Each structure stands twice: as structure tokens, then as C-alpha cells.
Amino acid sequence: MKNPLQPQTRSWFISFILLLALGGFLRMLDITDPPLDFHPSRQLRNSLVARDIYYSILPSATTEQRNLAASFARSVGKYEPPVIESIVAYTYLITGENIAAARVWVTLFWLAAGVALFDLMRRETSPWAALIALAYYLILPFSVQASRSFQPDPLMTSAFVVGIYFLYRWSESCSPLLLGRVPARVEGSGVRSSWRWAILAGVFLGLATFVKIVIAFFVGSAAIALVLFTLGKNFWKSKQVWTMIVIMVLPAAVYYVLLNQGRSTEYFFSWTVALINLIASTDFYTKWLAFLGTLFGLTIIFLSIAGALIASPRMRWLLVSLWIGYLLYGLTLPFQMYTHSYYHIQLIPIIALGLAVVLNPLVESVAANSGVGRVGFIALTVAVIGYQAYVSRSVLIAESFRHEPAFWSEVGGVIPSDGNVMALTQDYGYRLMMYGWRRVSLWPLATGLSEARNPGKNNAEKFMELTEGMDYFLVTAFGQLDKQPDLKEILDGYPIAAQGDGYVLYDLRK
């Protein structure tokens, strides 16, 4: 392991604590605002699943509430096991149904992963270089938004980071034994240590894969790289390797392959097979790279990749393998690569790792100097961190969604309880289910995804077929209505049953 330049004091530890506190503080801003600030459909989906679990264990819940909550949860799809939803639902027993509970939990997970990430970076670089990279992990505006959102991805990424940390420690603990550098009298303790790291790596990487299977590209590539780096071609003889494989693979395999095979197959064919033709277009790669630039900054990405290439051998194997895993992941889910920002949350710690490596020579050079240059560098670093923190704070408080629950409650109230409703509405009808306690059938949206799957399709031509058995047609997404002028013309021929600021309910029975 590289012996990095150590400061004379442990003053970096104070900076480390302050950074964690700042990262936590930013994620707690506007903590009770409805979960509509970042990919609302995904957060509302988790909220509906958590509500179902909550009402199923809440002694005071009525049968009607439990049945409605269960029907809503069934309608949103079940692609991953409800791990974070269950944690939040049981917390609701103490806090009540409050989105703050979810944000506190995912923030704690993210901060805990930050501790592991910092120690991993510190094993390769100086503490000060690791601190600057950790600031990127904690304060990047995209990181703040994504890591406090109520969805599986923050927990998945946090478990992945901790698992990679333990995997790296396992590789370190095995290497001295393999090279014969450990005295015989302590070799036994070294073996026990490597077993501990192996089991912990398997548990956390297995948890990450269980929470959301898409992380398997990263987990698999990192595990293969470090096992080969550590043990070489004789890896198959190691009991520790096979133990890690079983722990990492078994939980996810049981859930996604045995218990939820239908949903997993549906997801694969809907998002991979149906859209795989996108990877044949150069436009796809241009959009992908441009999208990454808006999230992370292309210069930062290129610097991080450079850090991967100049890192010490063990870290280089790890970082290069993670980038390879990311490339395979992107080619498997092409549409999400330039439309769904949270599908890139795994890149945040990977970029930070590479940044720590590439920044280390600069930081060591500054540490060797004194005077104006050193003070100026510190001031510049603090200013950049402060600016990014201010941007993150501004993004979170820029828009309030506290009016949304009352609006959707009003919409739910005007819909007749005995009528079947078709709706052109936001977020797959999740807002209406969450706040209006009403479920509707969905009119197809005009989106980039629908165009990619069915170019040139006009749903208005099948209006009578699609609305068969429907009593009402609700419109709350007026921007979507403007994109479908033929539908708008048809609806203008029906009387209005109810109308308010932001919604129109048409009566299809007349």
C-alpha cells in the first residue's frame, strides 16, 4: 500500500467531521416538502409501497384504508424488494406518514458510505486529497438531490460503497500472506482478518445487489478485478472467494430469478430488448455524454478517469473495472442513460475515488510549500466547496410543493366514487393515489419513450376503444393535452362534469 504524506497534526479529522455535517445539513433542508422535487414518479412509487406496509401494520387503520393502500401498491409494479420502503414504513409507526423519515434514513446511509469512501481514498492518497474528493461526493448538487430521494438507489449505492471498501481491505489483507511477508506467529490472525473482510464484503455487496439488481454490473466487475489482482489464476482454490460469491449472489438470485421472475423478465424485455437498437446510433453516445456533463461536469469525469489510469495497481484495477461495469450497464439500459439522472448515482463515489488520485500530487505539492500559495489554495478550495453547497441549497429551496397535497385531495374529491375514470395526468396517476386516494386508468402520454417504442402512433384514433367502459375523462396534464391536439378536439365535444384551477373532468356518458 502506498505510504501517503501525513500531516503533522490530525487537523484533517476536524475538516472531515465538518464536511459530513455540511453534507447532512444540506440534505435536511426543506425535509418535509412532498417528494416531488426529484423524479417524483419514482419517489411517489416508493411512498405508495411504504404506505401499504404502514397501513398493514398500523393497528388503527381501517379495512378500507388497508384495501386502498394495498391496491395502490399493487398498481405501481414490484421490480425490487421493498427494503427501504419497509424501513420507512416501520419508522412511520413513530413519526406518522411523513416523508422526512425517508429522507433522514437515506441521508444516514449516504453519510455512512462517505465514511467508508473517505477511508478507502485515504489508503491511496493523503487525507487532504481524500477530503477534497469527499466534498465532491457530499456537496455536488446532483448528489444532494439524488441521495436524499425516496427510492432504492441511495441505499443501493451506499451499500455498494461500503462493500467495495471491505473488498479492498480483503485484497490488502490477503496480499501480505500471499507474498510471505507475514511472520508465522501472526499468520493465523492475518487469515482471520481476511475472512472478516471477505464476509463483510459479501454481505454489503450482496445487499446492494438485492436492493436493486442493476448494481450487479459494478459489483461483478469490481469483484472479478480485485479477486484476479489478489489471487491470480488460482483464485478458484480460495474458500474465501467462494464464500463471497455465495453471499453476494444468492439473495438477489432468489428474489429476482425465483420469486419475481415475471417482473424481472418484463423489465428486461421492456427496457433492454425493446430499446437495444439505440446503441447503434452515434446520437445515443452524444446524448449520453452530454447528459453526464450536466450532472457531473465533463472535465471532472475526464480527470477522474485519468486518476484511474495513474493510480497504484490495486486501485487502478478497481477503478478501471468499475468504469467497464458502468459502460456495460449503460449499453444494457440505453434509454435511461440520457433521460433518468438517478440511474447515474453510482458514478458519484466512483468519480470521487478517481478525483482523489488525480488531486493527490497537487495537494502534496501544496503541502510542501508555505506562504501565500498554500493559503491561496486553501482559500480557493473552501470557496469552491462553499459555492457548490450554496448551489445545492438553492436547488432544494427553489420550488415548494407544499400546495400539491391539497390540490390532489380536491381533485380526488370531485371524482364520483361510482365512476370509472380515464386520466391524462402526471406521474402515472401516483399523485392522485398518494394525495387524493383515487386510482384512475391512464391515457397514453406523448413522450420520447413512447415515440422511441411506437413512432408515429396516434392514440386519439382509438379513443372509443381505449375509453370503453369509462364514465369520465380527467385532465390535469395540460401540457400533454397540447401535444395531442386530436385528443383535445375529441374531448371538447363532451360536457364538463367538474372544473377547477389545474383540472378538468369530462363526462363521457353524454
N, C-alpha and C positions, 0 to 999 in steps of 0.2 A: 504493500500500500504506500502511496506517495506520502511523504512527510511534509505537509504544508507549513508555510511560515506562520508561526503562532505569535499573537500579540503578547506584549509583556504583561498585560492585565487581562482580566475576564470581562472587560467593559462591553465586549460584543454581546454578552449574555443579557445585559440591560436592553440593548437595542433589539435583541431577539424578542424579549417579552413585550416591548413597546410595539413592535410590528404585529405580533399576534393580537395584542389588544386593539390596535387600529383596524386590523382585518375583521375582528369580531364586531367592533363598533359599527363599521360601515354596513355590515350585513344585518344589523339590528335596526337600522333606520327604517322608519315607516313600517314597522314589523307587523302591524295589524291590518294593513291595507289588503284588500282582496287579492288573490293570486292571479291577477290579470296583467301584471307588468312584464312578464317574460313568458312567451309561448303559453298563453292562457289555456288553450285546449288541453295541453299535456298536464298542467298543474290542476286544472279542474277535474280531469280524469282521475288523478290520484286522490283528490279531495272527495270525489263521489265514492271511490272504493273505501277510503278511510271512514267515511260516514256510514257505509253499510256495516263495516266491522264494529264501529262505535255503537250503533243502534242495536246490533245483535247482542252486545254485552251490557247495554245500559238498562238497569232494572226498571227505570221509569218510562221507557219507550213504549208507545202503544203498538198494537199489532199492525195498524195502518201505516205508521211511520216505518216500522221494520220492513213491511212488504214493499213500500215505495222505495226505500233506500236500497233494498236488495234488487229491485227491478232496474233501478238506475245503474247500479254497479254491473249488472249483467249486460247492459246495453253498451257499455264503453269498451268492451273487449278485455281479454285476460291474456296478455302476452308474457308478462313476468310475474313471479311470485310476489304477493303483497307484503314485502318485508318492511319497507319504510312506512307503508300505509298502516301496518299493524302496530308499529312502534308509536306512531302518531295517534292512532285510534285509542290505544290504552292510555296515552297521555291525556286525551280528551276527558277521561273519567275524572281527572283532577282539574283541568283548565277549562272544560267545556269545549264546544266545537269552535276552535279559534286557530286560524292559520299561523298565528305566532308560534304555536307548538311545533309545527313542521319546520319553520324557519330556524328555530333555536336548535333543533336536533341536527339538521343538515349542516348548520354552521359549526356546531361542535365537532362533527365528523371531519369537516374540511380543515379545521384548525388542528385537530389531532394528526391528520395526514401531513399537515405542514410541519409539525414537529419531526416526524419521520423523514420527510423530504429534506429538511434542513440538516439533519444528522447524516443523511446519505450524501448530500453535497459536501458537507464538511469533511468527509472521509476522502474526498478527491481534491478539494480546494481549501483555501484559507477561510476562516469563519466570516470574514468581511465580504468576500466574493459570494459566499453562500447566502449572506443576508440580503445582498442586493437582488440576487435571483429569487429569494423567498419573497421579497417585496413585490416582484412581478406576479408571483403565484397568488399573493393575497390581495393585491390592490388593483390589478388590471380591471377596468370597468366590466368587461365581459365575464371575468372570473367572479366578481362580486355578484352580478346578476344571476349567473348560471348556478353558482354553488349555494345560493340560498333558496333556489326554486324547489317547489314540492314535486319532485319526480325521482325516479330511481338513480339518475345519473350522478348526482353529488355523492351519494353513498357508494355507488359502484366505483367511482374514481378514487374516493378516499380509501376504500378497502384495497384497491389496486396499488396505490402508492405505498401503503403500509406493507402489503405483500411483497412488492418489489424491493423494499428496504430489507425485509427479512431474507429474501432470496439472495440479495447481495451480501449480507452478513454470512449466510450459509457458504457462499462461494469463498469468501475471505477465510472462514474458519476451516474449510477443507484444504485450502492450498498449502498452508504450512505443514500439515500432516502428510500430504502427498509428496512434498519436496524433502521430507525428512528433517525439517528444521526444528521440530518439537522434541525436547528431551523425553526419554522413555517414561520417566516418572510422572510426567504431566500429560502424556499422550491420551490416557483414558479420559481425563477431563476435557481434552480437546474434542474427542469423539462425541462426548455427551453434549458439548456446546453445539457442534454441528448438527446433531439430532434435534436440538431445541430449535435452531434456526430453520431447519428443514420443515418441521411440523408447523411452526408459526407461518412460514411462507405458504405452505399448502393450505392452511386454514384461511388466511386472508385472501389469497388469490382465488381459492375456491369460492369464498363468499362473494367476491367481486363478480365472478362468472355466474354465480347463482342469482345474484340481484338483477343482472342484465347480461344476456349471453353475448352481446356484441363486443364486450371487452375481451372475449376469448382470443381475438386476433393479436392483441397486445400481450396477454398473459402467455399464450403459446409461444410467440416469437421470443419473448424475454426469457422464458424458462428454458427453451431449447438452446438459446445462445449461451446463457450462463452455465448450464449443465455441460455443454460441449467445451466451453472455455476451461471449466474447472476440472473435469474428469476425462475429457477427450473421448476417444473411440470406445473406451471400456466403461462408459457410463452405465451400460445396462447391467453391470455387475453390482451396482450400488443399491443397497436396500433403501437408503435414504431417498434416492431418486424415485424408486417405485412407490414409496410411501407418499411422496409429494404428488405424484401423478394421480394416485387413487383419491387423495383428499381434494385435489383441485378439480378433478373431472367428475367424480361420482355424483355429488349433489346436483350439479347442473344437468348431467346426463339423465338422471332420474326424473327431474322436473320437466325439462324441455323435450326429451325424446320419448319417455314412457308415459308421463302423466298429462302432458299438454302437447302431444304430438300434432294434433289437428291444427291448433293455433300456430305452432311453430312452422308447420308446412305452409299454412296460409300466408304467414308473414314472408316466408322465403319466396314464394311464387309471386306475391303481390309487389314486393319491393326490390327483389333481385332479378328474378327471371323476366318479369314483365318489363323491366326498365334497363336491362343489361345492354341494350343497343346504344344507350347514351355514351358508353365508354369508347365507342368507335368514332366519336366526333371530337375534333380538336376544340370545339366550342365548350365542351364539358370541362376540359382541363383549364381552359381560360377562366371560366366561371368559378371553378373550384379554387384556383389560386387567388383570384380577386376577392372571393368571399373570405378566405383566410386572412387576406390583408386587412379587411375591415374589422376582423376580430382581434388579431394579434399584432399586426404590422409586419409587412413582408421583410423589412430589414431585420427585425428581431428574429423572425423564423430562420432567415439565412445565417444569421450569427449563431443561432442555436445549433443548426446543422453543422456549421464549421466547428463548434465546440465538440460535437460528437466525433468529428473526424480527428481532432488533435488530443482527445482525452487519453488517459492511460489505458492500457489494453483491456482490462476488465470493464471499465466504464465505457470504453469505445464499443465493445461487443454488446453491452446492454443498450446503449443509446441507438446504435445503428439498427439493432434488431427491432427496437420499438418503432423506429421510422418505417422499417419494412412492414411491420404489422399494421401501421397506420395506412400505408399505401394499399395493402391487400384489403383492408377494411373499407377504404374509400371506393375501390373498384367493385366491391360486393354490394354496396349501398349507394349507387351513384347519385340518385336524385337528392338524397339528404345532404350530400356533400356541399351543395351550394344553396340550399334552402333552409336547413334546420341547424341553427347555430349550436344548440346543445349537443348535437352529435359530435362536436369537436371539443367537448370539455376535457377529454382525456389528454389532449395536447398541452393543456396548461402546465401540469407538472413536468412533462417531457421537455417542453421548451425551456422551462426554468432550469432543469438539470444541465442542458447544453449551454445555457447562458452563464451558469456558474463557472463552467470550464473555460469558456472563451474570455470571461472577465477576469479570471484569476491572475494572469500575467500583468494586466493593467493595475489591479489592486495591489499586487505585491510591489510593483514599481512605485506606486504612490506611497506605500507603507515605508519604503526605503528612503524616501525623501522627507524633507521637513520644510516648514515655512509656508509661503503664500500658496505654492502649488498644491500642497496637501490640504490646506484649509479650503482652497477654492474647489477642489474635487469633492470634499465632504459637503460643502455648501450646495454644489450643483446636484449631488445625489439626493440630498434632503429636499431640495426644491422640486426635483422631478417626482419624487415619491409623494410630496405634498400636493403637487398639481394633479397627479393621477388619482389620489384619494379624493380631491375636490371634484374631479370629473365623475368619479364613481358615485359620490354623494349626490351630485346634481342630477345624474341619470335616475337615481332611485326616487327622488322627490319631485321630479319634473312634472309628473302627472299623478293625480289622485283618482282612485277607482272606488272611493267610499260610497259614491252615489249608485253604483251598479246594483247592489243587492235590492235596494228599494225599487229600482226600475223594473227588474226582472220579477220581483214579487208582484208588482202591479200588472205586468203582462200575464203572469200566471193566473192572477185573479180574474181577468176579463175573459179568459178562455172557458167556455162552458164545460162543465165537468163530464157531460154526457156526449161530447162530440169528439170525433176523430180529426186530428189536425195535421195538415202538411205545412211545413215551415221552411222559409228561406231565411236562415238565421245564422248567428255567429257560433263558431266553435262546436259544431256538430250537435247543437242544442244543449250543450253541457251547462251553459249559463242559466238557461231556463230550468233545467233539472236541479241545479245547485241552489238557486235562489228563489225560483218560482214553484218548485216542487211539481213540475209538469213535464211530461215526456211527449215529444212530437215525432212524426215521421219527417224525414229530411228531403227537401228538394235539392237536386244536384247543384253544386257550386260551379262557377266558371273560374277555374284556377289553372296555373301552369301544370299541375299534376294531371288534371282532367284532360287538358289539351295534349299532354305527352302520351296519355294512355288511349284517348279517343279523339284524335284530331278531327276537327270539323263537325263534331256531333252537336245537334240542336235538340235539346231535351223538350223544348216547347212543342215540337211536332208530335210528341207523345203525351201531351198534357192530360188528356182524358184517361189514358191508360195508367199514367203514374198517379193520378189523383182518384182513381176508382175506390169507392168506399170512404172517401174523405168528406167531412162536413164543412171544414173551414181551411183557409189558407192564411197563415201568419207570415208577415214580412217584417223583419227587424234589420236585415242587412240590405239597406237601400243601395249601397254601392254595388252589390251583387245584382240587384234588380236592374240597375242601369246597364250592366254588362249583358243582360239578357232581354233586349227590347221586345222580342216576340212574346216572352212570358208576361212582360209588363202590359202589353196590348191585350192579352187574354184576360188578365186579372181586372183590367179597367172595365170589363163587361159584367163584372159581378158586384153586387151591393156590398157595402162596408158594414160589418156587424159591430165593430168597435175600432176606435182610433184614438191615438194619443201621441204625445211627443216622443217619437222614436219607434212607433209600431203602427201597423195597420192589420186588422183581422177581416179577411173577406169571407163572405158566406157563400159556399159553393152549392148550397141546397136550392138556390133560387136562380 
